[in-house]
Amino acid sequence: MKTMIVLSDSHGNADGVRAMQGRFAENDYVVHLGDGFHDMREVRKEYPMKVHQVVGNCDFCYGMREAELSVEGVDVFFCHGHLYGVKKSLADLAAEAKRRGCALALYGHTHEPLVTQVEGVTLVNPGSFNRYEQNYAYIVFNRGKFTVTLVSRGEKLV
């Protein structure tokens, strides 16, 4: 069994990200989906093998725009989402994840927490982790299966 914390759209909330250090320590993976790339600087230094990041449309730095992980037999595609038009439709994101053979796609950009299925792909948006909203996703992987929980300021959303 492996666990993952997924954040997105922290937009300068480095203090909030730092406050999550205890949760980061407890999990096997920490994924940041962009728009706050530099907010993860200290976390990357502390847990270089755990942290996986992509850049978003508001990150003015170099970095990967999308990536994949394989966790406990589950292939995961992750990106910020803006390049797939996620504010209008999730179809292109789901198609790309499916094309890559991924059962799970993680994205941000809309600031709206959501777990849904499109074309057999589970799509997860953790919502925004900015100074006003501190939403994130907690995912448990076990032998080819996964369970997603959306969390807001410590309260379970879904």
N, C-alpha and C positions, 0 to 999 in steps of 0.2 A: 504494500500500500504506500502511495506517495500523495503528498498534499501540495497545493499551489494557492498562493494569494495573487490576485490579478487586480491591478490598479490602472486607471487611465485619467487623463485630463486633470492632472494635479495643478497645472497652471501657476507655478510659483509657491505651492504649499509645501515647501521643504520641511517646515516645522511639523506639519501634520504627518508627513512621510516618516520623519525621524521618530515620531511618537508610536509608530507601528513596529519599531525595531524588535520588540518582544515577540510579536506575531511572525515577523520575518524569520526570527531565530528558530521558531517551532516548525516551520514549513520547509519542504524540500525544494520548492521553486518559488521565485518571486518574478512576476511578469508585469512590466509597465508598458502600456500600449500607446504612449506618446502624449505630446502636449504637456510637457513637464520633465523632459529628458534629464535636465540638470538637477531636478529635485531628488533624483536617485543617486547622486554623486557619492554621498557617504555610505549608502546601502551597498553600492557596487564595490566600494573599498572593503567594507566589512564582510560581504558575502559574494566574492567574485564568481564562485561556481554556481550560485543559486540564481543570480539576477540575469534576466533576459529582457531586452528592451528593443523597441522600435521608435523611430521618430514620427511625430505628427506634423500637421500642417502649420503649427505654431512653434515648432522647434527649429530654430535657425542654427543648426549644427549638422555635422555629418553623422550618419548612422544608418543602420539597416531600416528599410521601409516596411519589410515584412520578413517573417521567418517561420520556421517549423520546429517542433519538438516532438519527440516520441516519449510518452510517459506511460509505463505499465501496459504497453500494448495499444495505447490510444495515440493516434497521430493528430497533432494539434497545429493548426495554422493560426498565426496571429499577425495583426496589422493595426494601424490606427483607424482605417476605414474610409477616410476621405477619398482615396483613389478608387474606391469601389462604389461611391455614391450612396453610402448607407443612410443618408438623411432622406433619400427619396425611396429607396428600395433595398432589400437585403438579397435580392436575387443574384446579383453579380458576385457578391461576397460568397454566397453559398456555392455558386458554380465554380469559383476558383478553388475553394476548399475541397470540393468534390473532385475537381480535376487533379488535385494534388493527392487524392486518396485520404483526406483527413475527415474524421468523424466530428471534429470539434473545431469551431472557428471563434477566436476571441477578437473583439474590435472595440473601439471607443468612438470618439468624435461627436456623437449626438448628446452626450451627457445624460442619457436616459438609461437607467438599469433595465435590462431585458434578458430573458432566456426564452428562446423560441426555436422551432425546427423549420427548416426550409429544404426541400428536396433531400430529406434524410440526413441533413447536417445540423447539428446543434450549434446555434449561434448565441454567444454570450457577450453582452455589453455590461461591464461592471458599474457603469455610470461614472459620474465625476467624483474625483477625490480632491476638490479644491478647498478653499478656506471655509466655504459655506455648507457644502455637502461632502460628506466623507463616506462615499459608497465604495464598496469593493466586492469582488467575488472570491469565494472560497471553494476550491474544487478538490474532491477526493477521488483518486484514481486507484482502481484495484482490478487486476487481471482482465484488462480489456474493457472495463466499464468505468463510468465516472458519474459523480453526483455533484451538482452545482448548487451552491447556496449564495444568494445575494444578501449582502449585509450593509446596513446604513447606520453609522455611528454606534455600532455594536448591536443593533437590532436586526433580526432576520427579516428580510423582505419577502423572499419566496422560498 
